[in-house]
Structure formats: C-alpha cells, structure tokens
Amino acid sequence: MLAKEDRLANLQAANAKKTEAARGAVLRAFDHLVATAAAVNINAVAAEAGVSRGFIYSQPELRAKIADASKLPTSKVRSSSSTPNEASLTSRLETALDTIGDLKSENRELKQRIENLTAQLLDQELAI
C-alpha cells in the first residue's frame, strides 16, 4: 500500500496531466475556430474543446489569447433598436458573468493552495 505522501503525489501528477490535456484541447479548438473563421469567444472555444468555461477563466494565458482573437464580442454590439433599459441590463449581465468567471478562477486557485498546504502538513507530520 502506498504512503499518504505517495498517494498525494500521484493525485497531483494526475491533476497536472488532466490540466495539460484540457489546455491542449482548448488550443486545438481555438486554432480550429480561427481556421474556419467561426466566432472566437470563451463559450465557443469551451464548447469546441469539451471543457468548462470556468477552466478557461482559470487559465489567464488562454483567456488572454481568446480575448485577443475576438475583435469585439457580439454581446457588446448593440443595435439601434435597443432601449436604454436593454442596454443597461446587457451591460450588467456581462459584468456579472465576468465576475462569476473571476470568482470561479479564484476559487480554483484557493483550492489548489489548500491542497498544497495540506500536502505540506502531511509531510511535516510524516517527518515527526
């Protein structure tokens, strides 16, 4: 039977492998969308790659690459028929969705820090 530290190391390695696979899928999906002149945004890339939007939000370099590729998100383009109320609601919704994505990213980072601190505590306990 493996020691706790070995099991934790195995879990961390599996998590890193899964993250790298997802990053590769996102990059391939991004390239495919650009090559086919399709809309490039976080929703489209996540759907094409088979990952969650939250995963992309948690990866600053992927999110920046997608943002750079999308000239102007369609949700920010307002038709002249939009009433001020519709424009206001749309703006508030966009802000809320961005905030949710940022909070999910921060939550993942905090969970990772907790996992790392737990591993450190286990190492200290095993050393005693």
C-alpha positions, 0 to 999 in steps of 0.5 A: 500500500502506498504512503499518504505522501505517495498517494498525494503525489500521484493525485497531483501528477494526475491533476497536472496531466488532466490540466495539460490535456484540457489546455491542449484541447482548448488550443486545438479548438481555438486554432480550429475556430480561427481556421474556419473563421467561426466566432472566437469567444470563451463559450465557443472555444469551451464548447469546441474543446469539451471543457468548462468555461470556468477552466478557461477563466482559470487559465489567464494565458488562454483567456488572454489569447481568446480575448485577443482573437475576438475583435469585439464580442457580439454581446457588446454590439448593440443595435439601434433598436435597443432601449436604454433599459436593454442596454443597461441590463446587457451591460450588467449581465456581462459584468456579472458573468465576468465576475462569476468567471473571476470568482470561479478562477479564484476559487480554483486557485484557493483550492489548489493552495489548500491542497498544497498546504495540506500536502505540506502538513502531511509531510511535516507530520510524516517527518515527526 
